[in-house]
Structures are given as structure tokens and as C-alpha cells.
């Protein structure tokens, strides 16, 4: 049976009261596969969302983390701080973090290792810009990201990572890779992981699509054999839209 993960990335949205209300509504949905659903929320909303989802089976997590356990890193949040709250997931290397905040493959690699050590599931984002795709360099670019990001990870550690393919040109633009384009790249990613480790690990890895997935296109994307779910942006902010995507995945099991 194919396993899915539908993960909502709220980005910099929702105040505490809104977040708590959303968590309450989401819990009330009583999803049949609640363990395949998660929301990734701003640091200030983590406690409220965690409390609101308690006992539901729905996961929650952060959108970023620092790789050091403590120190003079003003404004940063450490892995032990996330552990204390009880998060399940953390996004690593989102294209917005790479573009606007200087995230590099080196820091991504360090964050992956820190999260894996703590038992928090990293959701690693990889993907190409429009310029790279137009130059037909998307596979070379993404393979390079994967090789650098997984550098030094053991097979056991690598098996704990979720990968999200996010074509940068399809994030927040309303554009979406066709199901065929998304499948081609997710299958390619699986092949790269197979080459770095082995096909058994690659076959079991969850690979999500993260570029403007919404209720209207979710079923077509999720039906592809190498797409195990979605990292959902805008559609994750509305309970009905997000629930529709979760339901689309459930219908494909």
C-alpha cells in the first residue's frame, strides 16, 4: 500500500488564536489516515498547535531550525527547543530559506544531521529555478543538491528523511508542474537516492511534490507512482482546501 504525507507549510501566516482554532478544526476531521497529515507552523504557534492536535495522530513541526544546540545565534531556534515542544517534523532547505536567508547545502546537511540525531523527521526541500529548467539543467542541479545535502549521512539516517521536490518556478506563482513533470523529477530523485544508498531505501522514501498543489490538481499529482504526498503552501491555510487534499490522498490508498 502506498504511503502518503500531506504536510501543510503555513509560512509566515496565522496568529496564535487563528492557529489554535485551525488545529481544533483539523483534529475534528478525524482523518482515517491522520498519521499521514502534518502542519508546519511559525515558531510562535508551535505550542498552541501541538496542544490543539494532541491525541489526533496529526503531526506538527517547524519551518526551520539551527544546527547548533545552543550558543550566540541571536534569533535562532535550536533542535533541543523543538524537542521540548514535542514536534514531529521540521522543514530544511526550503527555497525561500535558500534564496532570502543564505541557506546553503552545507547548513542544510548540518541541520539534517542534528534533526535525525534528535528523532525529528526532516522534510528536505530540493528544486530548480525557472532559468535552470529552461536550460534543461534541472536533473543535474537537483542531483547536486541531493549529493551535498546527504553528505555523510548513514543509510539509517538517510532513511529518516522525507524529500520534497519544489520547482521554485511553481511556488506561489499559481503555476504547477504537470503531473508528468512532477513524476519525472520525483522518480529521478528516487533514482539518485538509490545510487547514493540502495534501491530498497529509495523505494521506501517518501518523496513529496511542493509546487502549488491544491484541491483541484491533488488527485492527478498524487496518483503518480513516485509522488508520496505534498508540501502544501497556500492551500494549507484554509481548512476545507487542505482537507480536500488529505481526502484525495486517502482515496488513492
Secondary structure, DSSP 8 states (H G I E B T S, - for coil): ----EEEEE--S---HHHHHHHHHHHHHT--TTGGGEEEE--GGGHHHHHHHHTTS--EEEES--BSSSSSS-TT--BHHHHHHHT--EEEES-HHHHHHH---HHHHHHHHHHHHHHT-EEEEEE---HHHHHTT-HHHHHHHHHHHHTTT--HHHHTT-EEEE--GGGSSSS----HHHHHHHHHHHHHHHHHHS-HHHHHHS-EEE-SS--HHHHHHHHTSTT--EEEESGGGGSHHHHHHHHHHHHTT-
